Amino acid sequence: SVASEKSNRAMEMLITSARPMSLMFGKVIGSGLAGLAQIGVLLLAAVGFYQVHAERFSDITMIRSMFEMPPELVVYMILFYLIGYFMYAFLYGALGSLASRTEDINTSIMPIILLMVLAMLLSIFGMMNPEASYVTVCSFIPLLAPMMMFVRICMTDVPFWQIALSIALMLATTGGIGYLSARIYRLGILMYGKPPKLSELIRTLRDERDVLCMLTLRE
């Protein structure tokens, strides 16, 4: 979405009537609400049809256990989904603002995609041995914890203090990523051309005020 608005120059019109930070948070929250609405419709439909045909599924343990899970698991599922979504959405927004064309998006967001695939693979292997030490360690790494800690909660007895610590670490990381992403987004939407390298981006963030003035004068 961000790269499309930059490529067709719509971003130049948007930033004249709204602050860059408001634009980024608006996109993240709007997309999150749309995703929650879709998931909510699917879950309500699934639960409704299961209740209608519950007798036919009574002998299928896997399906029955899914719809008879404890309420606290549903709460944890929604909580970890929201925290994980905001962490990754902020990163997507920041990296998307660095791409001038939609064709450059895949290159820009590839590190985030690889990180998500790694988290998914670790959680899948973690289901086979949820007591493994690497599962415990990964459940406290913020970008992996939304999947890894949820696997532990579903399959083992996790002390509440570990759950609280993991959530606190994820919330702190989300706040830090949100702040950093907002700074990158504010600079990125005014930058066109080849996406900057990591070293160039760090140097640009250090000289943010001077760069913003230069880009504004150039526009």
C-alpha positions as CSV (number, residue, x, y, z in Angstrom):
1,S,0.0,0.0,0.0
2,V,2.8,2.5,0.9
3,A,4.9,1.6,-2.1
4,S,1.9,1.9,-4.4
5,E,1.1,5.4,-3.1
6,K,4.7,6.4,-3.6
7,S,4.9,5.0,-7.1
8,N,1.8,6.9,-8.3
9,R,2.7,10.1,-6.4
10,A,-0.4,9.9,-4.2
11,M,1.8,10.1,-1.1
12,E,2.8,13.6,-2.0
13,M,-0.8,14.7,-1.8
14,L,-1.5,12.7,1.4
15,I,1.4,14.2,3.4
16,T,0.1,17.7,2.8
17,S,-3.1,16.9,4.8
18,A,-1.9,14.4,7.4
19,R,1.2,13.8,9.5
20,P,3.4,10.9,8.3
21,M,3.1,9.2,11.7
22,S,-0.7,9.4,11.5
23,L,-0.6,7.9,8.0
24,M,1.5,4.9,9.1
25,F,-0.5,4.2,12.3
26,G,-3.7,4.6,10.3
27,K,-2.6,2.0,7.8
28,V,-1.4,-0.4,10.4
29,I,-4.6,-0.1,12.6
30,G,-6.9,-0.1,9.6
31,S,-5.3,-3.3,8.1
32,G,-5.4,-4.9,11.5
33,L,-9.1,-4.2,12.0
34,A,-9.9,-5.5,8.6
35,G,-7.9,-8.7,9.3
36,L,-9.7,-9.1,12.7
37,A,-13.0,-8.7,11.0
38,Q,-12.3,-11.4,8.5
39,I,-10.9,-13.8,11.1
40,G,-14.0,-13.1,13.3
41,V,-16.4,-13.9,10.6
42,L,-14.6,-17.2,9.8
43,L,-14.4,-18.2,13.5
44,L,-18.1,-17.4,14.1
45,A,-19.2,-19.3,11.1
46,A,-17.0,-22.3,12.0
47,V,-18.3,-22.3,15.6
48,G,-21.9,-21.9,14.4
49,F,-21.8,-24.8,11.9
50,Y,-19.9,-27.0,14.4
51,Q,-22.7,-26.5,17.0
52,V,-25.3,-27.5,14.3
53,H,-23.4,-30.6,13.4
54,A,-21.6,-31.4,16.7
55,E,-22.9,-35.0,16.9
56,R,-21.3,-35.9,13.5
57,F,-17.9,-34.6,14.8
58,S,-18.1,-36.3,18.2
59,D,-15.8,-39.2,17.1
60,I,-13.2,-36.9,15.6
61,T,-10.9,-36.0,18.5
62,M,-8.9,-33.3,16.7
63,I,-11.9,-31.3,15.5
64,R,-13.7,-31.7,18.9
65,S,-10.7,-30.5,20.8
66,M,-10.4,-27.4,18.6
67,F,-13.9,-26.2,19.4
68,E,-13.8,-27.2,23.1
69,M,-10.6,-25.5,23.9
70,P,-10.5,-23.6,27.3
71,P,-11.5,-19.9,27.1
72,E,-8.0,-18.7,28.3
73,L,-6.5,-20.3,25.2
74,V,-8.8,-18.1,23.0
75,V,-7.7,-15.0,25.0
76,Y,-4.0,-15.9,24.5
77,M,-4.5,-16.6,20.8
78,I,-6.1,-13.1,20.3
79,L,-3.5,-11.4,22.4
80,F,-0.5,-13.0,20.8
81,Y,-2.0,-12.5,17.3
82,L,-2.4,-8.7,18.0
83,I,1.0,-8.2,19.4
84,G,2.7,-10.2,16.7
85,Y,0.7,-8.4,14.0
86,F,1.7,-4.9,15.2
87,M,5.4,-5.9,15.5
88,Y,5.5,-7.1,12.0
89,A,3.2,-4.5,10.5
90,F,5.3,-1.7,11.8
91,L,8.3,-3.3,10.2
92,Y,6.4,-3.8,6.9
93,G,5.3,-0.1,7.0
94,A,8.9,1.1,7.5
95,L,10.5,-1.1,4.8
96,G,7.6,-0.4,2.4
97,S,8.2,3.3,2.7
98,L,11.8,2.8,1.5
99,A,10.6,1.3,-1.8
100,S,9.8,3.7,-4.6
101,R,8.1,1.1,-6.8
102,T,6.0,-1.9,-6.1
103,E,8.6,-4.0,-8.0
104,D,11.1,-3.2,-5.2
105,I,8.8,-4.4,-2.4
106,N,10.0,-8.1,-2.5
107,T,13.6,-7.1,-2.1
108,S,12.8,-4.7,0.8
109,I,10.7,-7.0,2.9
110,M,12.6,-10.2,2.2
111,P,14.3,-10.2,5.7
112,I,10.9,-9.9,7.4
113,I,9.5,-12.7,5.3
114,L,12.4,-15.0,6.2
115,L,12.0,-14.1,9.9
116,M,8.3,-15.0,9.8
117,V,9.1,-18.3,8.0
118,L,11.8,-19.1,10.6
119,A,9.3,-18.5,13.4
120,M,6.7,-20.7,11.7
121,L,9.1,-23.5,11.1
122,L,10.4,-23.4,14.7
123,S,6.9,-23.5,16.1
124,I,6.0,-26.5,13.9
125,F,9.1,-28.4,15.1
126,G,8.4,-27.2,18.6
127,M,5.0,-29.0,18.5
128,M,6.9,-32.3,18.2
129,N,9.0,-31.6,21.3
130,P,7.5,-28.6,23.3
131,E,9.8,-29.3,26.3
132,A,12.9,-28.7,24.2
133,S,15.3,-26.0,25.5
134,Y,15.3,-24.1,22.2
135,V,11.5,-23.8,22.4
136,T,11.8,-22.2,25.8
137,V,14.5,-19.8,24.7
138,C,12.7,-18.8,21.5
139,S,9.5,-18.1,23.5
140,F,11.3,-15.1,25.1
141,I,12.6,-13.7,21.8
142,P,10.0,-11.0,20.9
143,L,9.9,-11.6,17.2
144,L,9.5,-15.3,17.6
145,A,7.5,-15.4,20.9
146,P,4.0,-14.8,19.3
147,M,4.2,-18.3,17.8
148,M,6.6,-20.1,20.2
149,M,5.1,-19.1,23.5
150,F,1.6,-20.0,22.2
151,V,2.9,-23.4,21.3
152,R,4.2,-23.9,24.8
153,I,0.9,-22.6,26.4
154,C,-1.1,-25.0,24.2
155,M,1.0,-28.1,24.8
156,T,2.7,-27.7,28.2
157,D,2.1,-26.1,31.6
158,V,3.9,-22.8,31.4
159,P,4.3,-20.8,34.7
160,F,2.3,-17.5,34.5
161,W,5.4,-15.4,35.2
162,Q,7.0,-16.7,32.0
163,I,3.9,-15.8,30.0
164,A,3.8,-12.3,31.6
165,L,7.6,-11.8,31.0
166,S,7.2,-12.9,27.3
167,I,4.2,-10.5,26.8
168,A,6.1,-7.6,28.5
169,L,9.1,-8.2,26.3
170,M,6.9,-8.3,23.2
171,L,5.1,-5.1,24.2
172,A,8.3,-3.3,24.9
173,T,9.7,-4.4,21.5
174,T,6.5,-3.4,19.7
175,G,6.8,0.1,21.2
176,G,10.5,0.3,20.2
177,I,9.8,-1.0,16.7
178,G,6.8,1.4,16.3
179,Y,8.9,4.4,17.3
180,L,11.8,3.4,15.0
181,S,9.5,2.5,12.2
182,A,7.7,5.9,12.5
183,R,11.1,7.7,12.0
184,I,12.0,5.5,9.0
185,Y,8.5,6.0,7.5
186,R,8.7,9.8,7.9
187,L,12.0,9.8,6.0
188,G,11.2,7.0,3.5
189,I,8.0,8.5,2.1
190,L,10.1,11.5,0.8
191,M,12.9,9.4,-0.6
192,Y,12.8,8.1,-4.2
193,G,15.2,6.0,-6.2
194,K,17.1,2.9,-5.0
195,P,16.3,1.7,-1.5
196,P,19.1,2.7,0.9
197,K,21.4,0.2,2.5
198,L,21.3,-0.5,6.2
199,S,24.4,1.6,6.9
200,E,23.0,4.5,4.8
201,L,19.7,4.3,6.7
202,I,21.4,4.4,10.1
203,R,23.4,7.4,9.0
204,T,20.3,9.1,7.6
205,L,18.4,8.5,10.9
206,R,21.3,10.2,12.8
207,D,21.0,13.3,10.6
208,E,17.2,13.1,10.3
209,R,16.4,16.8,10.8
210,D,18.9,18.0,8.2
211,V,17.7,15.3,5.7
212,L,14.0,16.3,6.2
213,C,14.8,19.9,5.6
214,M,16.7,19.0,2.4
215,L,14.0,16.8,1.1
216,T,11.3,19.3,1.8
217,L,13.2,22.1,0.0
218,R,13.8,19.8,-2.9
219,E,10.0,18.9,-3.2
